């Protein structure tokens, strides 16, 4: 069997893939901010966060690293919630604070 087909090498490759996807979120955020000349977070940031975080969570489960698992699992909740906010329909009328 070629060395690169060794399960340990495949898991290592998966970990690097996840890290690369996770890095892309910063890269697209930087490009979008440079284009707008202000700090912005494009939707792609959250998709790369979700996909990269999922791959890294799978890798951390394989490695059985509880710190890494907790960090990635918590992040996935936040990324999913932000994508939910982006995809849901906006309120027709913004809510205003009630006066008392």
Rosetta blueprint (number, residue, H / E / L):
1 X L
2 X L
3 X H
4 X H
5 X H
6 X L
7 X H
8 X H
9 X H
10 X H
11 X H
12 X H
13 X H
14 X H
15 X H
16 X H
17 X H
18 X H
19 X H
20 X H
21 X H
22 X H
23 X H
24 X H
25 X H
26 X H
27 X H
28 X H
29 X H
30 X H
31 X H
32 X H
33 X H
34 X H
35 X H
36 X H
37 X L
38 X L
39 X L
40 X L
41 X L
42 X L
43 X H
44 X H
45 X H
46 X H
47 X H
48 X H
49 X H
50 X H
51 X H
52 X H
53 X H
54 X H
55 X H
56 X H
57 X H
58 X H
59 X H
60 X H
61 X H
62 X H
63 X H
64 X L
65 X L
66 X H
67 X H
68 X H
69 X H
70 X H
71 X H
72 X H
73 X H
74 X H
75 X H
76 X H
77 X H
78 X H
79 X H
80 X H
81 X H
82 X H
83 X H
84 X H
85 X H
86 X H
87 X H
88 X L
89 X L
90 X L
91 X L
92 X L
93 X L
94 X L
95 X L
96 X L
97 X L
98 X L
99 X L
100 X L
